Amino acid sequence: MAEAELSRVNPPKQSRSRRTLERIVGAALEILETEGPDGLTVQAIVERAGSSVGSFYARFSGKDDLLEYLGERVWREAASRWDAALAGEDWAGLDLKGIVAGAIALLGQAGRSRASYLKALARTPGARDDAYLAFHTHILRGIEALLLEHAAEIDHPDPAVAVPLALQAALAVLEAPMASGLGGAAAMERRAHEAQALVLSYLTGRSAHAPDRSEQVDFFDVWG
C-alpha cells in the first residue's frame, strides 16, 4: 500500500528517502514502546533515527501527523500479512478443530500486541481506533470464511449465524479484564485454550476439548 494512502505523509520516491522514512518510523515505535507518548518528541525521534529535523518535516507536518500515520500503517500492514498468509497456506489438511485452534491463537496474538506501542498510540490526544477496528473486522471475516468452508462438520442448524457468534464469544473470553492473580502469559494461554473449547462446543453441539499443544497449527506471525 502506498504511503500516501495511509495518511498525509509525503510518499518517498527514492530508495534513500524510503530508508529515511523507515528509520523515522522505527525510531518512533521504539520510543512509544519504551517511553510512551510523553517521550515521543521530534528531536528524540530524529536523534534515535540518525536523521534530521528537516528530514522529519519533509515527510510529516508534525508529531500528530506521524501518530496518525503510525496508527493506520501498523494495522493495515498486519492485514496485508494476514491476507498473504491465508493465500499461502495449505488448508486442505486441516479439519474444523485445527482451524479453530489457529484462529483463536491469532485473535489472542492480535489482542496482546496492543499492550506495547499500540496501547501507547491509543493514549495519545485525539487518537482514534478506526484502523484497529478495521483490522479486527477484516481478520474475523477471513476466519469466518475458513470455518464456513467446514460447514459439514458444524452441527448447528445455521452455520452462517453460529460462526460469527462463536467468534464474538471467543473474543469476549480473550479480552475480558484479568482477575487478580490471573495475569501473565500462562493465563493468556489458558484463556485461548478455553476459548477454543467454547467455539468447538458451540459449533458441534457437544462437549469439546481444545487441541493439545502438539496438535495445534503453527500459524504465521502477523507482526513478523
C-alpha positions in Angstrom: 0.0 0.0 0.0 1.4 3.4 -1.0 2.4 5.7 1.8 0.1 8.5 0.6 -2.9 6.1 1.0 -2.2 5.8 4.7 -2.1 9.5 5.7 -0.8 12.9 4.6 2.8 11.7 4.6 4.7 12.8 1.5 5.4 9.5 -0.4 9.2 8.9 -0.8 10.2 8.4 -4.4 13.9 7.4 -4.0 15.3 4.4 -2.1 17.4 6.7 0.2 14.3 8.6 1.1 12.3 5.4 1.8 15.1 4.3 4.1 14.9 7.6 6.0 11.2 7.2 6.4 11.6 3.7 7.8 14.3 4.8 10.2 11.9 7.6 11.5 9.0 5.1 11.8 11.2 2.5 13.6 12.6 5.1 16.0 9.1 6.4 16.8 7.8 2.9 17.5 10.7 2.1 19.8 10.2 5.3 21.8 6.4 4.6 22.1 7.1 1.1 23.4 9.8 2.1 25.9 8.8 5.6 27.0 5.1 6.1 25.9 3.7 9.1 24.1 5.2 11.6 26.6 8.7 10.6 25.4 7.8 11.0 21.7 9.2 14.3 20.5 10.5 15.2 17.1 14.0 15.7 18.5 14.0 12.4 20.2 12.8 10.7 17.1 15.4 12.2 14.7 18.2 11.5 17.2 17.3 7.9 17.5 16.8 7.6 13.8 20.1 9.3 13.0 18.2 11.7 10.8 17.5 15.4 10.9 14.6 17.7 11.9 14.4 18.8 8.3 14.0 15.2 7.1 11.2 14.7 9.6 9.2 17.7 8.5 9.8 16.9 4.8 7.5 13.9 5.5 5.2 14.9 8.3 3.6 18.1 9.3 4.2 17.4 12.9 4.0 14.8 15.7 0.3 14.4 15.4 0.6 13.6 11.7 3.2 11.0 12.4 1.0 9.4 15.1 -2.0 9.2 12.7 0.3 7.6 10.1 1.6 5.0 12.6 -1.9 4.1 13.9 -3.0 3.4 10.3 0.1 1.8 9.0 0.7 -0.9 11.7 -2.8 -2.4 11.4 -3.0 -2.1 7.6 0.3 -3.9 7.2 -0.9 -6.6 9.6 -4.0 -7.1 7.5 -1.8 -7.4 4.4 0.3 -10.1 6.0 -2.9 -11.9 7.1 -4.1 -11.9 3.5 -0.8 -13.1 2.2 -0.7 -15.9 4.7 -4.2 -17.0 4.0 -3.4 -17.3 0.3 -0.2 -19.2 1.0 -1.4 -21.8 3.5 -2.5 -25.3 2.5 -5.8 -25.6 4.3 -6.8 -28.9 2.7 -5.3 -30.9 5.5 -7.0 -29.0 8.4 -10.2 -30.0 10.0 -12.6 -27.7 11.9 -10.7 -28.4 15.1 -7.4 -27.4 13.7 -8.7 -24.2 12.1 -10.4 -23.1 15.3 -7.1 -23.6 17.2 -5.2 -21.5 14.8 -7.9 -18.8 14.6 -8.2 -18.3 18.3 -4.4 -18.2 18.6 -4.3 -15.5 16.0 -7.0 -13.5 17.8 -5.2 -13.7 21.1 -2.0 -12.6 19.4 -3.7 -9.6 17.9 -5.0 -8.6 21.3 -1.7 -9.0 23.1 0.1 -6.8 20.5 -1.8 -3.8 21.7 -0.1 -3.9 25.1 3.0 -2.0 23.9 3.3 0.8 21.4 -0.2 0.3 20.1 -1.6 0.9 23.6 0.6 4.0 23.8 -0.8 5.2 20.5 -4.3 4.8 21.9 -3.4 7.1 24.8 -2.4 10.0 22.6 -4.8 13.0 22.5 -7.4 12.7 19.8 -6.4 9.1 19.0 -9.0 7.0 17.0 -9.3 3.2 17.0 -10.6 3.0 13.4 -7.6 1.3 12.0 -7.5 -1.4 14.7 -11.3 -2.0 14.4 -11.0 -2.3 10.7 -8.2 -4.9 11.1 -10.2 -6.9 13.6 -13.2 -6.9 11.3 -11.0 -7.9 8.4 -9.5 -10.9 10.2 -12.8 -12.0 11.7 -14.3 -12.1 8.2 -11.4 -14.2 7.0 -11.7 -16.6 9.9 -15.5 -16.9 9.4 -14.9 -17.8 5.7 -12.4 -20.5 6.7 -14.8 -22.0 9.3 -17.8 -21.9 6.9 -15.8 -24.0 4.4 -16.2 -26.8 7.0 -19.9 -26.3 7.5 -20.4 -30.0 7.1 -18.6 -30.5 10.4 -20.8 -27.9 12.1 -23.9 -29.4 13.8 -25.6 -26.0 14.4 -28.7 -25.7 12.1 -27.5 -22.3 10.8 -23.7 -22.2 10.5 -23.7 -18.7 8.9 -25.2 -17.4 12.2 -23.3 -19.7 14.5 -19.8 -19.0 13.3 -19.7 -15.2 13.9 -21.5 -15.6 17.2 -18.9 -18.2 18.3 -16.0 -15.9 17.4 -17.5 -13.0 19.3 -17.9 -15.2 22.3 -14.2 -16.2 22.0 -13.2 -12.6 21.7 -15.1 -11.8 25.0 -13.1 -14.6 26.7 -9.8 -13.4 25.3 -10.3 -9.6 26.0 -12.1 -9.7 29.4 -10.3 -7.9 32.2 -7.9 -10.1 34.1 -9.0 -11.2 37.5 -6.5 -10.8 40.4 -3.6 -13.3 40.1 -4.5 -14.4 36.6 -2.1 -12.2 34.7 0.8 -13.2 32.5 1.5 -15.4 29.5 0.3 -18.6 31.2 -3.1 -17.1 31.9 -3.5 -15.9 28.3 -2.6 -19.4 27.1 -5.3 -20.8 29.3 -7.8 -18.3 28.0 -7.0 -19.2 24.5 -7.4 -22.9 25.3 -10.8 -22.3 26.9 -11.9 -20.1 24.0 -11.1 -22.8 21.6 -13.1 -25.3 23.6 -16.0 -22.9 23.8 -16.1 -22.4 20.0 -15.9 -26.1 19.2 -18.6 -27.0 21.7 -21.0 -24.3 20.3 -20.4 -25.2 16.7 -20.6 -29.0 17.1 -23.2 -29.2 19.9 -21.2 -31.4 22.1 -18.5 -31.0 24.7 -15.1 -30.5 23.1 -11.6 -30.1 24.2 -9.2 -27.8 22.6 -6.3 -29.4 20.7 -3.2 -30.2 22.8 -0.1 -28.1 22.1 1.3 -30.8 19.8 -1.9 -30.8 17.7 -2.2 -27.0 17.3 -1.5 -25.3 14.0 1.8 -23.5 13.7 0.2 -20.2 12.5 2.0 -17.3 10.9 3.0 -14.2 12.8 1.1 -11.2 11.6 3.7 -8.9 13.3 6.7 -10.6 11.8 
